[in-house]
Amino acid sequence: MRRAAAAGLFLTLIVLPFLLPNPFYVHIVVMMAVFAVLGGAWNLIGGYAGQLSLGHAAFFGTGAYVSTLLVNATGISPWITLWLGGAAALLLSLPVGAICFRLQGPYFAIATIGLGEVLRLLVLHFREVTNGAQGLTVPFKGEAPWQLQFESKFPYYYIALAMAAAVVLVTRRMERARLGHYLVAIGQNQDAAEAIGIDSVRAKGQALALSAFVTGVAGVFYAQYTYVVHPDSVFGLGMSIQIALVAIVGGVGTVLGPILGAAIMESFVQSTQIAFAGQYPGLELIVYGGLLMAVILWQPRGVIPWLARVFRRAAARRPAARGAQA
Amino acid sequence: MDLTTIVQALISGVLMAGIYALVAIGLTLIFGVVRIVNFAQGEFVMLGMYATYWLWKLWGIDPYASLLITMPLLFCFGVLVQRFLLQPILHAPDLAQIFMTVGLSVALMNAALFSFTADFRSVKTAYAERALHAGGVTVPVTRLFAFVGALALAGLLTLFLTRTDVGKALRAVAQDREVSMLLGINPRRMYLLAVGLGTALAGAAGGLIVPFFYVFPTVGVVFGLVAFVVVILGTLGSIQGALLASLIVGVAESLGILFAGADLGLVMVFALLVAALVFKPLGLMGQA
């Protein structure tokens, strides 16, 4: 039953772009897949380990900038910079983890906001290298699979989908491995976890490194897909919040939460953009912030746990109803 | 680089520190009493700035006189925020607490963008260009007024917290919620008071800088970020710590601007944050 549902979902996702009426909808599902990857990455550290990052844009932007600078300077294939961008983000995450995870409290959230903002300012400052506020562009090469460039949006969709699937598999593996159990224990009660011998700094550092790597890879993909990298968009606080929201709306600490969250958030963002069409600047983000507050007031633990409860209740009611008929 | 330039930068840093102190004291007061990190503190500064701007634009009210109107207004706003947004999630997980104020920040910033557009606005007063000169160093009077005003408000708050019964009750709740309840203090009222005061202080900081600072929807972001660094460096929950740390942060920022470039002041501030987290994670006032 479970396996059949998974196979059905898989097939639907494979044929999905062929069912969509025009490329704009394909673009939306590509962005959904990208945000599913990002939300999944955030979930590793924010959901399982309970360390709430407000600066994942730092890792995303690092991947995007490192890759685009390398591609433009050396002509190296983005299939290689995909890994290098991820590695750069991972390296960046190491000191952050080493410094922040010794401390309990809001320090990590605050330090990560700072990290994103500092990188944004540095990119704006060193404009000889980064081209400052204008950002960087990826030179258009037409249909060039080795340059990770395609004329159709379909290949991008399948690459993003493969990345999202990989994140789901990695998350599942981690959930069942020792690290996953360590993180859940730390997230619930760090002192108790340390008392039974878990090295919390190390476990959280590993989760952050993995999360940063995936986020950096997604940043490289995003740069290739959109052909432009802007400091304010890839390093901005807005990006960090959006990444976190995908995981939060779907439900933190669950394997499929970020996927559901990405589908919900991206449909919402795209439809408000169409509805307001830039006539009312700020309106969509007022709604965004307002909804965030409303969801927290209504379900402080996210939508997925609530859905799970609803389903469980419905499932519990069914046999009882059958019993009454008999 | 000559000495005068450096002295000038030091003075600018110290004068700005007063404003940072006010924003940070509000933040640390809210954290100390309610135990919630307010990620919308910078937006409260922005609200204070717009309120002051419109009072001047529509009715010609002097920015300093506006404090008498904007502070009570923002106090009420803070009370509403506590009552309807924070009170329901006081015992919720960190996630809900952090993202509640993040959501509030996003909503407020964009409400300002929606209502007032992204235009940079400024208040022009008769005294805006006036300055004191001494030995090649220039001190604009508006910056001096902001500093003096900030210190006066911080002093009044300290008097309130140490000399009045309500102030003492507020500190008691910050120290120990349960024990304060045994003493007959209603913590919910103290939460309302703390968030109200914290918001009013941020608003006052906004009002005090309007005579020399542009008003725009995202102006609060920098103040919020600086306030975070100040409260961590000065130990979360400590008002004296926030005063001392704001001095260090203000000077670091202005030296950063002088030596590294106008756009890198905030980078220096964050370098301080890293240093604080590495060497003094509990802050200057922290005891292990």
Interface residues (C-beta under 8 A of the other chain):
Chain A: G46 G50 L52 L54 I99 C100 R102 L103 G105 P106 Y107 A109 I110 A111 I113 G114 L115 E117 V118 L121 L122 L124 H125 L237 I241 A244 L245 I248 V252 Y280 P281 G282 L283 L285 I286 Y288 G289 G290 L291 L292 M293 I296 L297 P300 R301
Chain B: V37 F39 L85 P88 I89 A92 P93 D94 L95 A96 I98 F99 M100 V102 G103 L104 S105 V106 A107 L108 M109 N110 A111 A112 L113 F114 T117 A118 P217 V221 L225 F228 V229 I232 L236 G261 D263 L264 L266 V267 F270 L273 V274 L277 V278 P281
